[in-house]
Amino acid sequence: MNPGDTAIAKFRIEVDKDAGEGMFPVKIQLEYRDSQGYMHTSDEIVTSVEVKERPVVTPLIAGALILAVIAIIVAVRFARKRKRQAK
């Protein structure tokens, strides 16, 4: 980045599994190196994050369930085909 430039920073925040829903304050302080390699620390920024209820079915679980159903359908069709061929 050059002086005066702006950029968007994204952070991944882990929330305790027992945390309740709601808005919570978060203190952020950035450490960075300038172009000469000197370390700097930003002023503290206070913002808030919203903690939402965790969905029962996450995209990963939904994908796994869909794959399992497809596998069962394929297995049943294969078993029926083998049974017909055995007669």
Backbone bond lengths (Angstrom), bond angles and torsions (degrees), N, CA, C in turn:
res aa  C-N    CA-C-N  psi(-1)  N-CA   C-N-CA  omega(-1)  CA-C   N-CA-C  phi
1 M - - - 1.446 - - 1.523 108.96 -
2 N 1.291 114.52 149.96 1.455 121.00 176.61 1.520 109.18 -104.93
3 P 1.337 117.77 159.85 1.462 119.85 177.70 1.528 110.87 -53.57
4 G 1.316 115.78 133.84 1.459 121.08 179.76 1.511 114.43 88.94
5 D 1.329 117.51 -12.24 1.467 120.76 178.08 1.523 110.26 -72.11
6 T 1.298 115.09 154.51 1.464 120.55 173.13 1.517 108.45 -122.89
7 A 1.307 115.04 154.52 1.461 120.93 179.07 1.518 108.62 -149.15
8 I 1.302 115.54 158.46 1.460 121.06 177.16 1.522 107.81 -98.77
9 A 1.317 115.54 129.98 1.467 120.80 177.13 1.524 108.06 -110.63
10 K 1.314 116.05 134.81 1.459 120.84 178.06 1.518 108.19 -113.55
11 F 1.319 115.76 140.14 1.449 121.76 -179.52 1.517 109.62 -124.74
12 R 1.310 115.19 145.73 1.460 120.87 173.16 1.525 105.99 -103.69
13 I 1.314 115.83 123.03 1.460 121.29 -177.90 1.515 108.41 -116.50
14 E 1.315 115.99 127.07 1.458 120.27 176.64 1.523 108.53 -92.63
15 V 1.316 114.97 131.04 1.456 121.56 -178.75 1.520 108.42 -106.85
16 D 1.311 116.18 135.98 1.459 121.09 177.81 1.520 109.44 -56.67
17 K 1.327 116.71 138.21 1.469 120.56 -176.66 1.521 112.63 -62.75
18 D 1.323 117.85 -20.86 1.463 121.18 -179.72 1.524 112.88 -94.99
19 A 1.325 117.53 3.13 1.465 120.68 -178.81 1.519 110.12 -67.77
20 G 1.300 116.27 141.61 1.457 120.92 177.19 1.516 110.83 -84.53
21 E 1.322 115.06 171.19 1.464 120.07 177.54 1.515 109.60 -74.67
22 G 1.324 115.86 154.00 1.453 120.11 174.90 1.513 112.30 140.64
23 M 1.325 114.59 -177.27 1.461 122.24 178.22 1.528 107.91 -96.75
24 F 1.326 116.24 133.19 1.453 121.04 -178.49 1.523 109.67 -129.47
25 P 1.359 116.94 139.65 1.460 119.13 177.53 1.520 110.83 -73.60
26 V 1.323 115.55 144.99 1.459 121.83 178.02 1.526 107.61 -133.10
27 K 1.331 115.39 129.63 1.464 120.51 176.45 1.526 107.81 -96.16
28 I 1.326 115.99 129.32 1.464 121.24 -178.78 1.523 108.87 -122.32
29 Q 1.323 115.21 133.04 1.455 121.23 175.00 1.523 106.81 -136.41
30 L 1.304 116.72 124.28 1.461 121.19 -176.31 1.523 111.34 -99.41
31 E 1.324 115.08 139.76 1.456 121.47 171.60 1.524 106.97 -113.60
32 Y 1.316 116.40 135.16 1.460 119.67 -178.71 1.522 109.92 -150.45
33 R 1.313 115.33 161.86 1.468 121.90 176.55 1.532 108.59 -107.62
34 D 1.321 114.81 138.86 1.461 118.66 176.83 1.530 109.75 -84.78
35 S 1.332 116.38 -177.60 1.467 120.41 -175.25 1.530 112.78 -65.04
36 Q 1.339 117.63 -19.37 1.466 120.47 176.69 1.535 111.81 -92.40
37 G 1.329 117.09 -0.33 1.456 120.85 178.29 1.518 114.71 90.91
38 Y 1.335 117.91 5.03 1.460 120.69 179.30 1.527 110.19 -79.37
39 M 1.325 115.48 139.26 1.466 121.63 -179.67 1.525 109.32 -84.35
40 H 1.328 115.35 135.94 1.463 122.31 176.84 1.524 108.60 -129.10
41 T 1.334 115.31 154.26 1.457 121.29 176.12 1.522 107.62 -125.13
42 S 1.315 116.68 130.74 1.464 121.07 -178.83 1.522 110.35 -75.78
43 D 1.315 114.90 165.94 1.458 119.51 170.04 1.521 107.60 -65.64
44 E 1.311 115.69 156.94 1.462 119.90 179.18 1.527 109.76 -73.01
45 I 1.308 115.19 133.37 1.463 121.71 177.79 1.523 106.82 -112.75
46 V 1.323 116.65 132.04 1.459 120.09 176.78 1.522 107.79 -109.08
47 T 1.294 115.46 125.97 1.462 121.75 177.77 1.519 107.43 -135.61
48 S 1.296 117.43 -175.13 1.463 119.29 178.83 1.521 109.41 -131.05
49 V 1.314 114.39 152.49 1.458 120.91 175.15 1.517 108.00 -124.71
50 E 1.320 114.71 147.54 1.459 120.12 178.65 1.522 108.66 -99.98
51 V 1.321 115.30 124.74 1.457 120.90 175.43 1.521 106.56 -98.30
52 K 1.329 115.12 122.38 1.460 120.86 -179.24 1.519 109.53 -106.88
53 E 1.328 115.33 161.34 1.454 120.08 176.48 1.522 108.73 -64.72
54 R 1.321 115.64 135.67 1.463 120.18 -179.68 1.521 108.87 -71.88
55 P 1.336 117.58 129.60 1.464 119.41 179.73 1.526 110.99 -65.91
56 V 1.330 115.66 145.25 1.463 120.78 179.69 1.523 109.82 -66.29
57 V 1.326 116.42 -42.51 1.465 120.85 -179.56 1.526 108.28 -109.24
58 T 1.316 115.44 107.26 1.462 120.42 177.61 1.528 108.61 -84.71
59 P 1.318 118.13 162.88 1.472 119.56 178.03 1.527 112.80 -56.08
60 L 1.318 117.35 -35.39 1.464 120.51 179.27 1.527 110.99 -65.66
61 I 1.322 116.35 -44.67 1.469 120.10 178.90 1.523 110.01 -65.92
62 A 1.333 117.25 -41.65 1.464 120.58 179.09 1.526 110.48 -60.96
63 G 1.322 117.34 -43.25 1.464 120.79 178.12 1.516 112.01 -62.86
64 A 1.332 116.56 -41.66 1.466 120.54 178.83 1.525 110.83 -64.49
65 L 1.331 117.13 -40.32 1.468 120.35 178.37 1.524 111.28 -64.38
66 I 1.314 117.26 -41.94 1.466 120.90 179.08 1.529 110.20 -62.87
67 L 1.333 117.19 -44.56 1.463 120.37 177.85 1.522 111.59 -62.51
68 A 1.333 117.00 -38.61 1.465 120.55 178.97 1.526 110.71 -64.46
69 V 1.328 117.63 -42.80 1.468 121.36 179.01 1.529 109.93 -63.40
70 I 1.324 117.18 -43.74 1.468 120.46 178.51 1.525 110.31 -61.48
71 A 1.331 117.11 -42.94 1.468 120.90 179.24 1.526 111.13 -62.44
72 I 1.324 117.42 -39.87 1.472 121.03 178.77 1.526 110.41 -65.22
73 I 1.326 116.99 -43.94 1.471 120.80 179.33 1.528 110.33 -60.98
74 V 1.322 116.93 -45.59 1.466 120.76 179.24 1.524 110.35 -62.54
75 A 1.327 117.88 -42.78 1.466 121.53 -179.60 1.524 111.36 -63.90
76 V 1.338 117.50 -41.59 1.470 121.12 179.46 1.527 109.96 -64.83
77 R 1.319 117.76 -44.86 1.473 120.57 179.25 1.529 111.04 -62.67
78 F 1.319 116.45 -41.96 1.460 120.77 178.83 1.530 110.46 -63.01
79 A 1.338 116.69 -43.05 1.468 120.76 -179.96 1.529 110.67 -64.46
80 R 1.324 117.64 -41.71 1.471 120.81 178.84 1.526 110.88 -64.42
81 K 1.323 116.58 -40.74 1.462 120.89 -179.97 1.532 110.32 -64.53
82 R 1.317 117.77 -43.02 1.472 121.13 178.29 1.521 110.85 -64.74
83 K 1.341 116.00 -37.87 1.463 120.20 -179.38 1.527 110.00 -65.00
84 R 1.344 117.13 -41.78 1.467 121.15 178.74 1.522 110.94 -65.12
85 Q 1.314 117.20 -40.21 1.463 121.14 -179.35 1.525 111.68 -68.94
86 A 1.324 117.85 -27.26 1.467 121.96 -179.24 1.528 111.58 -74.98
87 K 1.320 118.55 -21.22 1.474 121.78 -177.97 1.477 112.47 -75.72
